[in-house]
Amino acid sequence: MIYTILLYSWIGLAILLFPILLRITAPYGRHTKSTWGPLVSNRWGWVIMELPALLIFPILFFVGDGPKTYVTWLFLGLWLLHYTNRTLVFPLRTRTKGKKMPLTIVLMAICFNGMNGYLNGYYMGFMADYGESYLADPRMMIGFAIFAVGLLINWQSDAILLNLRKPGETGYKIPRKGLFRYISCPNHLGEIIEWAGFAVMTWSLPTLSFALWTAVNLIPRALDHHRWYLKKFPDYPKERKAIIPFLW
């Protein structure tokens, strides 16, 4: 089956790319470089690159002939909750007027989000079979709790970052509230926790592949940001870690 081949290949690619991504600084945000090709609006580039995940999952869910239960509707709702914020709310709240990002990054992210949206949306629309009793399953309850914790960490950390600048201000400041007291990128940690919880909740290989890719993508970015903070700010707290409090 083509779907199964794609799924296992996607998982294998994540494992192979992780050590490579640890050595490459993705050129967006504070790391933007013009050497990666044409630049586009940071805000609209973000919307466009996240849009496939927001659209493909629900489209496949609705056209799929698999059973639609309260459980699968809940999974759809959680996906849309995250990606509506990530695609539409977050970029419109950012104070990044005039900032650019490489078109190459946008195109790569479209492929990334499109594949994750397809693998997870196809599973939920055509293959998932969760009875109503699954709502009381320990995997459901534990996974939902983990997802909720991750979502709250992600949203709180984003809010802290967004409020660092006053209207009209530019430049970077050291965030000092919330989990920023302990790590440089709690927003990334929150998202990793979030999708790990989703994988536990759904107990499926497609969602596990997405949780894996989230970690593979965000851990190198967190390490890059941490090194950047240390280089940029001489007074940056030396006791802070990059992504895991007290450890890494």
C-alpha positions as CSV (number, residue, x, y, z in Angstrom):
1,M,0.0,0.0,0.0
2,I,1.4,3.4,-1.0
3,Y,0.3,5.0,2.3
4,T,2.2,2.4,4.4
5,I,5.4,2.9,2.2
6,L,5.1,6.7,2.6
7,L,4.6,6.4,6.4
8,Y,7.6,4.2,7.0
9,S,9.7,6.2,4.6
10,W,8.8,9.4,6.4
11,I,9.8,7.9,9.7
12,G,13.0,6.7,8.3
13,L,13.8,10.1,6.8
14,A,13.3,11.8,10.2
15,I,15.8,9.4,11.8
16,L,18.3,10.0,9.0
17,L,18.0,13.8,8.9
18,F,18.2,14.4,12.7
19,P,22.0,14.4,12.9
20,I,22.2,16.5,9.8
21,L,19.7,19.1,11.1
22,L,21.8,19.4,14.3
23,R,24.6,20.8,12.1
24,I,22.4,23.2,10.0
25,T,21.0,26.5,11.2
26,A,17.6,27.0,9.4
27,P,17.7,30.6,8.0
28,Y,14.5,32.1,9.3
29,G,13.7,34.5,12.1
30,R,16.8,35.7,13.9
31,H,18.9,33.4,11.6
32,T,17.6,34.7,8.3
33,K,20.1,34.8,5.4
34,S,19.8,36.1,1.9
35,T,22.1,33.4,0.7
36,W,19.2,30.9,0.7
37,G,17.5,32.7,-2.2
38,P,14.7,35.2,-2.6
39,L,13.0,36.6,0.5
40,V,9.3,37.0,1.2
41,S,7.3,38.5,3.9
42,N,7.9,36.7,7.2
43,R,4.3,37.0,8.3
44,W,2.6,35.8,5.0
45,G,5.3,33.2,4.4
46,W,4.5,31.8,7.8
47,V,0.7,31.6,7.0
48,I,1.3,30.0,3.6
49,M,3.8,27.4,4.9
50,E,1.5,26.3,7.8
51,L,-1.7,26.3,5.7
52,P,-1.3,22.7,4.3
53,A,-1.5,21.1,7.7
54,L,-4.6,23.2,8.6
55,L,-6.4,22.3,5.4
56,I,-5.3,18.8,4.3
57,F,-6.1,17.0,7.6
58,P,-9.8,18.1,7.8
59,I,-10.4,17.6,4.1
60,L,-9.2,14.0,4.3
61,F,-11.2,13.5,7.5
62,F,-14.4,14.6,5.9
63,V,-14.0,12.8,2.6
64,G,-12.8,9.5,4.3
65,D,-15.2,6.7,4.6
66,G,-14.0,5.6,8.1
67,P,-16.3,5.8,11.1
68,K,-16.8,9.3,12.6
69,T,-17.2,9.0,16.3
70,Y,-17.0,11.5,19.2
71,V,-13.4,10.4,19.6
72,T,-12.3,11.1,16.0
73,W,-14.1,14.4,16.1
74,L,-12.2,15.3,19.3
75,F,-8.9,14.5,17.5
76,L,-9.9,16.6,14.6
77,G,-10.8,19.5,17.0
78,L,-7.5,19.3,18.8
79,W,-5.6,19.4,15.4
80,L,-7.6,22.4,14.3
81,L,-7.2,24.1,17.6
82,H,-3.4,24.0,17.3
83,Y,-3.1,24.8,13.6
84,T,-5.7,27.6,13.6
85,N,-3.6,29.3,16.2
86,R,-0.3,28.4,14.5
87,T,-1.4,29.3,11.0
88,L,-3.7,32.4,11.5
89,V,-3.6,33.7,15.0
90,F,0.1,33.5,15.9
91,P,1.6,35.2,12.7
92,L,-1.0,38.0,12.8
93,R,0.0,38.7,16.4
94,T,3.7,38.9,15.8
95,R,5.4,42.3,15.6
96,T,7.6,41.5,12.6
97,K,6.7,44.3,10.2
98,G,9.2,44.4,7.4
99,K,11.0,41.2,8.3
100,K,11.7,38.6,5.6
101,M,12.2,34.9,5.3
102,P,13.7,32.8,2.5
103,L,11.2,31.5,0.0
104,T,13.1,28.2,0.1
105,I,12.1,27.7,3.8
106,V,8.5,28.4,2.9
107,L,8.5,25.8,0.1
108,M,10.3,23.2,2.3
109,A,7.8,23.8,5.1
110,I,4.9,23.4,2.7
111,C,6.2,19.9,1.9
112,F,6.7,19.1,5.5
113,N,3.3,20.3,6.7
114,G,1.6,18.8,3.7
115,M,3.1,15.3,4.3
116,N,2.2,15.4,8.0
117,G,-1.3,16.7,7.2
118,Y,-1.8,13.9,4.7
119,L,-0.5,11.0,6.8
120,N,-2.5,12.0,9.8
121,G,-5.6,13.2,8.0
122,Y,-5.8,10.0,5.8
123,Y,-5.4,7.9,8.9
124,M,-8.2,9.7,10.8
125,G,-10.5,9.9,7.7
126,F,-10.1,6.4,6.3
127,M,-8.4,4.1,8.8
128,A,-9.1,5.1,12.4
129,D,-11.7,3.1,14.3
130,Y,-12.2,4.4,17.9
131,G,-15.4,3.4,19.7
132,E,-17.0,5.7,22.2
133,S,-15.6,3.6,25.1
134,Y,-12.1,4.8,24.0
135,L,-12.8,8.0,25.8
136,A,-12.3,6.2,29.1
137,D,-9.1,4.4,27.9
138,P,-6.0,5.2,30.0
139,R,-4.1,6.1,26.8
140,M,-6.8,8.6,25.9
141,M,-6.8,10.2,29.3
142,I,-3.0,10.3,29.8
143,G,-2.4,11.5,26.3
144,F,-5.0,14.2,26.6
145,A,-3.4,15.5,29.8
146,I,0.1,15.5,28.2
147,F,-1.3,17.3,25.1
148,A,-3.0,19.9,27.3
149,V,0.1,20.6,29.3
150,G,2.2,21.0,26.1
151,L,-0.4,23.3,24.5
152,L,-0.5,25.6,27.6
153,I,3.3,25.7,27.7
154,N,3.5,26.5,24.0
155,W,0.8,29.2,24.1
156,Q,2.1,30.8,27.3
157,S,5.7,30.9,25.9
158,D,4.5,32.4,22.6
159,A,2.6,35.1,24.6
160,I,5.7,36.0,26.6
161,L,7.8,36.3,23.4
162,L,5.1,38.4,21.6
163,N,4.9,40.8,24.5
164,L,8.6,41.4,24.8
165,R,8.4,44.2,22.2
166,K,6.2,47.2,22.6
167,P,4.4,48.5,19.5
168,G,6.9,50.0,17.1
169,E,9.9,48.4,18.8
170,T,12.4,46.2,17.0
171,G,15.3,44.1,18.1
172,Y,15.6,41.2,20.5
173,K,15.3,41.0,24.3
174,I,16.0,38.3,26.9
175,P,12.7,36.6,27.9
176,R,12.6,36.0,31.6
177,K,9.1,34.8,32.6
178,G,7.5,31.3,32.7
179,L,9.7,28.4,31.7
180,F,12.2,30.9,30.1
181,R,13.7,31.0,33.5
182,Y,15.0,27.5,32.9
183,I,15.3,27.0,29.1
184,S,15.7,29.2,26.0
185,C,12.9,27.7,24.0
186,P,9.9,26.5,26.1
187,N,7.7,27.3,23.1
188,H,9.4,24.5,21.2
189,L,9.4,22.2,24.3
190,G,5.6,22.8,24.6
191,E,5.0,21.8,21.0
192,I,7.1,18.6,21.4
193,I,5.1,17.7,24.5
194,E,1.9,18.5,22.8
195,W,2.3,16.1,19.9
196,A,3.8,13.4,22.1
197,G,0.6,13.6,24.0
198,F,-1.4,13.4,20.7
199,A,0.5,10.3,19.8
200,V,-0.2,8.6,23.1
201,M,-3.9,9.7,22.9
202,T,-4.4,8.3,19.4
203,W,-2.0,5.4,19.8
204,S,-1.2,5.2,16.1
205,L,1.9,5.1,13.9
206,P,1.0,8.2,11.9
207,T,0.7,10.4,14.9
208,L,3.9,8.9,16.4
209,S,5.6,9.8,13.1
210,F,4.4,13.4,13.6
211,A,5.6,13.5,17.2
212,L,9.0,12.2,16.0
213,W,9.2,14.8,13.3
214,T,8.2,17.6,15.7
215,A,11.2,16.7,17.9
216,V,13.6,16.2,15.0
217,N,12.6,19.7,13.6
218,L,12.4,21.7,16.9
219,I,15.3,20.3,18.9
220,P,18.0,21.6,16.5
221,R,16.2,24.9,16.3
222,A,16.2,25.2,20.1
223,L,19.9,24.5,20.2
224,D,20.5,27.2,17.5
225,H,18.4,29.7,19.4
226,H,20.2,28.9,22.6
227,R,23.7,29.4,21.1
228,W,22.4,32.7,19.5
229,Y,21.2,34.0,22.8
230,L,24.6,33.2,24.5
231,K,26.4,35.0,21.7
232,K,24.1,38.0,21.4
233,F,23.7,38.8,25.1
234,P,26.8,38.8,27.4
235,D,24.5,38.8,30.4
236,Y,22.4,35.9,29.2
237,P,21.7,33.5,32.1
238,K,24.4,30.8,31.9
239,E,22.4,28.3,33.9
240,R,19.7,28.1,31.3
241,K,19.5,25.1,29.1
242,A,18.2,25.0,25.5
243,I,15.2,22.7,25.5
244,I,15.0,20.5,28.6
245,P,15.3,22.1,32.0
246,F,18.5,21.3,33.9
247,L,19.6,18.8,31.3
248,W,20.0,20.0,27.7
